[in-house]
Amino acid sequence: MRILSWIFYILLFVLALAFALSNTESVEVRFFAGQATWRAPLVVVLLSFLAAGVLLGLFACIPSFFRQRRAIAGLRKELKAVGRPVGTPDAGPSPDPAIRAESAASPGSSAGGASPPLGV
């Protein structure tokens, strides 16, 4: 599998190199209604705008990234308060009858009919 990935990377590099070598003509980019101009090879202009777009996309993702980290930290704190170790998946009902009876009697469970069904 590693050989296939290396072949893919080499092929991608050769295609990018061919693209760069075929777009060496100089172009002029005008900013601010012609007040500022930039003269550079076409491949440099294209790659710089690609990099600027990637950076803008990353900056747009930053708020949701931190919001998700805050939510994960709250959920981990909640798991720790319940007593379940963080990072272990829920294994389903416990085989010990005493633990099953304790979890069924906990407040908010629908086993005893104490809470109304959802959607009511």
Backbone as CSV, one residue per row, in Angstrom:
resi,resn,N_x,N_y,N_z,CA_x,CA_y,CA_z,C_x,C_y,C_z
1,MET,0.826,-1.202,0.000,0.000,0.000,0.000,0.862,1.254,0.000
2,ARG,2.010,1.182,0.689,2.902,2.344,0.716,3.428,2.657,-0.674
3,ILE,3.674,1.618,-1.460,4.194,1.834,-2.804,3.162,2.565,-3.657
4,LEU,1.890,2.192,-3.516,0.831,2.877,-4.265,0.733,4.342,-3.870
5,SER,0.867,4.642,-2.579,0.789,6.040,-2.160,1.985,6.833,-2.680
6,TRP,3.181,6.222,-2.687,4.348,6.915,-3.233,4.183,7.143,-4.736
7,ILE,3.644,6.189,-5.440,3.395,6.364,-6.875,2.403,7.497,-7.099
8,PHE,1.370,7.557,-6.276,0.385,8.631,-6.394,1.037,9.983,-6.129
9,TYR,1.869,10.094,-5.097,2.529,11.367,-4.782,3.493,11.796,-5.891
10,ILE,4.223,10.852,-6.448,5.148,11.178,-7.538,4.369,11.636,-8.768
11,LEU,3.265,10.959,-9.067,2.428,11.356,-10.195,1.849,12.755,-9.978
12,LEU,1.389,13.032,-8.778,0.858,14.355,-8.458,1.937,15.428,-8.600
13,PHE,3.152,15.125,-8.157,4.252,16.076,-8.283,4.583,16.340,-9.749
14,VAL,4.613,15.296,-10.571,4.919,15.458,-11.992,3.838,16.296,-12.675
15,LEU,2.584,16.069,-12.321,1.508,16.874,-12.902,1.628,18.341,-12.474
16,ALA,1.942,18.596,-11.210,2.104,19.975,-10.734,3.302,20.639,-11.411
17,LEU,4.381,19.892,-11.596,5.558,20.424,-12.280,5.242,20.749,-13.737
18,ALA,4.520,19.869,-14.416,4.130,20.129,-15.808,3.221,21.358,-15.890
19,PHE,2.319,21.517,-14.927,1.450,22.686,-14.883,2.276,23.953,-14.715
20,ALA,3.235,23.920,-13.803,4.064,25.096,-13.543,4.920,25.449,-14.756
21,LEU,5.477,24.457,-15.418,6.333,24.730,-16.573,5.555,25.211,-17.790
22,SER,4.292,24.835,-17.885,3.501,25.264,-19.040,2.831,26.618,-18.822
23,ASN,2.889,27.183,-17.620,2.259,28.476,-17.327,3.287,29.480,-16.821
24,THR,4.288,29.751,-17.637,5.349,30.670,-17.218,5.182,32.067,-17.795
25,GLU,4.147,32.293,-18.608,3.957,33.617,-19.188,3.680,34.625,-18.085
26,SER,4.178,35.821,-18.280,3.988,36.878,-17.296,2.604,37.501,-17.483
27,VAL,1.900,37.688,-16.367,0.577,38.316,-16.394,0.574,39.500,-15.442
28,GLU,-0.374,40.393,-15.678,-0.507,41.574,-14.831,-1.852,41.504,-14.116
29,VAL,-1.816,41.582,-12.791,-3.027,41.552,-11.979,-3.233,42.953,-11.433
30,ARG,-4.438,43.503,-11.656,-4.745,44.870,-11.197,-5.645,44.808,-9.969
31,PHE,-5.232,45.507,-8.929,-6.015,45.618,-7.692,-6.512,47.044,-7.551
32,PHE,-7.623,47.221,-6.863,-8.162,48.535,-6.507,-8.345,49.433,-7.728
33,ALA,-9.076,48.970,-8.698,-9.441,49.723,-9.901,-8.215,50.231,-10.644
34,GLY,-7.167,49.420,-10.711,-5.988,49.777,-11.478,-4.962,50.594,-10.722
35,GLN,-5.217,50.916,-9.463,-4.259,51.711,-8.691,-3.000,50.915,-8.365
36,ALA,-3.156,49.625,-8.097,-2.007,48.784,-7.774,-1.982,47.618,-8.763
37,THR,-0.825,47.357,-9.297,-0.681,46.241,-10.236,0.435,45.321,-9.762
38,TRP,0.296,44.070,-10.153,1.301,43.065,-9.798,1.611,42.270,-11.042
39,ARG,2.861,42.219,-11.408,3.288,41.491,-12.599,4.116,40.292,-12.154
40,ALA,3.649,39.087,-12.536,4.329,37.859,-12.138,3.945,36.747,-13.113
41,PRO,4.695,35.658,-13.114,4.298,34.509,-13.954,2.928,33.973,-13.526
42,LEU,2.206,33.452,-14.483,0.844,32.976,-14.236,0.799,31.921,-13.146
43,VAL,1.740,31.007,-13.110,1.729,29.949,-12.107,1.905,30.534,-10.704
44,VAL,2.704,31.575,-10.555,2.890,32.212,-9.246,1.599,32.879,-8.794
45,VAL,0.925,33.541,-9.724,-0.344,34.193,-9.386,-1.377,33.144,-8.962
46,LEU,-1.487,32.069,-9.732,-2.469,31.035,-9.411,-2.176,30.370,-8.064
47,LEU,-0.918,30.024,-7.815,-0.573,29.364,-6.553,-0.720,30.297,-5.362
48,SER,-0.434,31.579,-5.540,-0.604,32.509,-4.413,-2.081,32.696,-4.076
49,PHE,-2.940,32.753,-5.094,-4.369,32.868,-4.796,-4.928,31.572,-4.227
50,LEU,-4.392,30.436,-4.638,-4.784,29.165,-4.031,-4.405,29.146,-2.549
51,ALA,-3.181,29.580,-2.236,-2.744,29.623,-0.834,-3.585,30.592,-0.022
52,ALA,-3.937,31.736,-0.606,-4.790,32.698,0.100,-6.171,32.102,0.374
53,GLY,-6.705,31.350,-0.568,-8.009,30.704,-0.365,-7.954,29.640,0.713
54,VAL,-6.868,28.877,0.757,-6.718,27.861,1.803,-6.645,28.530,3.174
55,LEU,-5.875,29.613,3.272,-5.772,30.330,4.552,-7.112,30.908,4.984
56,LEU,-7.848,31.488,4.051,-9.180,32.014,4.405,-10.110,30.903,4.865
57,GLY,-10.044,29.752,4.221,-10.865,28.612,4.639,-10.497,28.127,6.029
58,LEU,-9.205,28.088,6.328,-8.773,27.683,7.675,-9.222,28.680,8.725
59,PHE,-9.107,29.969,8.418,-9.561,30.985,9.368,-11.066,30.908,9.586
60,ALA,-11.812,30.522,8.562,-13.265,30.386,8.709,-13.629,29.202,9.593
61,CYS,-12.760,28.182,9.667,-13.036,26.988,10.476,-12.659,27.164,11.950
62,ILE,-11.881,28.166,12.271,-11.387,28.319,13.636,-12.507,28.450,14.670
63,PRO,-13.545,29.289,14.464,-14.587,29.393,15.500,-15.294,28.074,15.788
64,SER,-15.639,27.318,14.753,-16.329,26.052,15.008,-15.390,25.038,15.658
65,PHE,-14.104,25.102,15.347,-13.128,24.205,15.972,-13.093,24.434,17.489
66,PHE,-13.001,25.690,17.898,-12.952,25.964,19.332,-14.294,25.685,20.010
67,ARG,-15.394,25.900,19.309,-16.709,25.588,19.866,-16.841,24.088,20.099
68,GLN,-16.367,23.283,19.159,-16.421,21.827,19.313,-15.505,21.354,20.433
69,ARG,-14.326,21.960,20.575,-13.423,21.583,21.669,-14.051,21.892,23.022
70,ARG,-14.748,23.037,23.113,-15.422,23.396,24.356,-16.539,22.409,24.671
71,ALA,-17.279,21.997,23.658,-18.356,21.022,23.862,-17.788,19.667,24.274
72,ILE,-16.687,19.252,23.672,-16.067,17.973,24.033,-15.573,18.012,25.467
73,ALA,-14.974,19.146,25.878,-14.498,19.264,27.260,-15.662,19.177,28.240
74,GLY,-16.797,19.799,27.907,-17.968,19.702,28.770,-18.504,18.286,28.863
75,LEU,-18.512,17.576,27.751,-18.981,16.193,27.759,-18.037,15.284,28.545
76,ARG,-16.731,15.532,28.432,-15.787,14.734,29.221,-15.973,14.984,30.711
77,LYS,-16.221,16.243,31.074,-16.454,16.575,32.480,-17.724,15.893,32.974
78,GLU,-18.738,15.845,32.113,-19.989,15.183,32.467,-19.781,13.680,32.642
79,LEU,-18.985,13.072,31.758,-18.682,11.649,31.898,-17.921,11.369,33.187
80,LYS,-16.988,12.253,33.519,-16.211,12.072,34.733,-17.109,12.194,35.962
81,ALA,-18.097,13.088,35.921,-19.014,13.261,37.043,-19.908,12.028,37.213
82,VAL,-20.253,11.374,36.116,-21.079,10.176,36.176,-20.269,9.001,36.709
83,GLY,-18.956,9.042,36.511,-18.110,7.976,37.005,-17.633,7.043,35.926
84,ARG,-17.975,7.314,34.695,-17.534,6.483,33.591,-16.182,7.005,33.104
85,PRO,-15.201,6.139,32.936,-13.888,6.612,32.487,-13.972,7.227,31.093
86,VAL,-13.233,8.292,30.885,-13.217,8.973,29.600,-12.434,8.143,28.600
87,GLY,-12.948,8.012,27.391,-12.258,7.281,26.344,-12.691,5.842,26.201
88,THR,-13.552,5.350,27.069,-14.033,3.984,26.931,-15.434,4.015,26.354
89,PRO,-15.712,3.171,25.384,-17.057,3.158,24.809,-18.056,2.544,25.782
90,ASP,-19.302,2.885,25.592,-20.359,2.323,26.420,-20.541,0.858,26.026
91,ALA,-20.370,-0.025,26.994,-20.425,-1.457,26.714,-21.836,-2.018,26.812
92,GLY,-22.827,-1.182,27.023,-24.190,-1.661,27.139,-24.519,-1.984,28.582
93,PRO,-25.583,-2.738,28.822,-25.967,-3.044,30.197,-24.926,-3.927,30.890
94,SER,-24.772,-3.687,32.176,-23.794,-4.444,32.961,-24.305,-5.854,33.230
95,PRO,-23.409,-6.843,33.239,-23.852,-8.208,33.534,-24.194,-8.396,35.011
96,ASP,-23.747,-7.487,35.886,-24.030,-7.586,37.315,-25.465,-7.113,37.574
97,PRO,-26.357,-7.959,38.171,-27.754,-7.560,38.390,-27.881,-6.371,39.332
98,ALA,-26.982,-6.220,40.300,-27.073,-5.101,41.236,-26.835,-3.779,40.516
99,ILE,-25.887,-3.758,39.588,-25.613,-2.526,38.846,-26.756,-2.227,37.890
100,ARG,-27.337,-3.269,37.265,-28.478,-3.045,36.379,-29.663,-2.473,37.144
101,ALA,-29.929,-2.977,38.338,-31.050,-2.478,39.136,-30.797,-1.033,39.559
102,GLU,-29.551,-0.714,39.871,-29.204,0.649,40.277,-29.384,1.623,39.123
103,SER,-28.963,1.224,37.922,-29.093,2.118,36.772,-30.548,2.258,36.351
104,ALA,-31.366,1.226,36.559,-32.782,1.316,36.210,-33.529,2.210,37.177
105,ALA,-33.068,2.300,38.417,-33.738,3.125,39.419,-33.249,4.557,39.406
106,SER,-32.287,4.896,38.550,-31.758,6.266,38.542,-32.807,7.220,38.010
107,PRO,-32.794,8.463,38.501,-33.793,9.435,38.051,-33.610,9.751,36.569
108,GLY,-34.712,9.933,35.887,-34.692,10.259,34.474,-34.740,9.052,33.565
109,SER,-34.667,7.859,34.114,-34.745,6.683,33.247,-36.209,6.382,32.970
110,SER,-36.458,5.778,31.847,-37.848,5.478,31.480,-38.233,4.054,31.849
111,ALA,-37.394,3.347,32.588,-37.684,1.960,32.929,-38.871,1.837,33.858
112,GLY,-39.005,2.726,34.839,-40.081,2.638,35.799,-41.326,3.384,35.383
113,GLY,-41.285,4.035,34.243,-42.456,4.805,33.799,-42.561,6.126,34.522
114,ALA,-41.526,6.551,35.213,-41.582,7.774,35.999,-41.543,9.012,35.111
115,SER,-40.877,8.932,33.990,-40.787,10.112,33.139,-41.736,9.923,31.961
116,PRO,-42.275,11.037,31.457,-43.211,10.936,30.332,-42.448,10.572,29.066
117,PRO,-43.124,9.954,28.110,-42.455,9.605,26.855,-42.075,10.873,26.099
118,LEU,-41.076,10.754,25.255,-40.626,11.897,24.475,-41.665,12.295,23.469
119,GLY,-41.708,13.586,23.167,-42.633,14.084,22.155,-43.990,14.446,22.710
120,VAL,-44.203,14.347,24.017,-45.505,14.681,24.591,-45.468,16.090,25.095
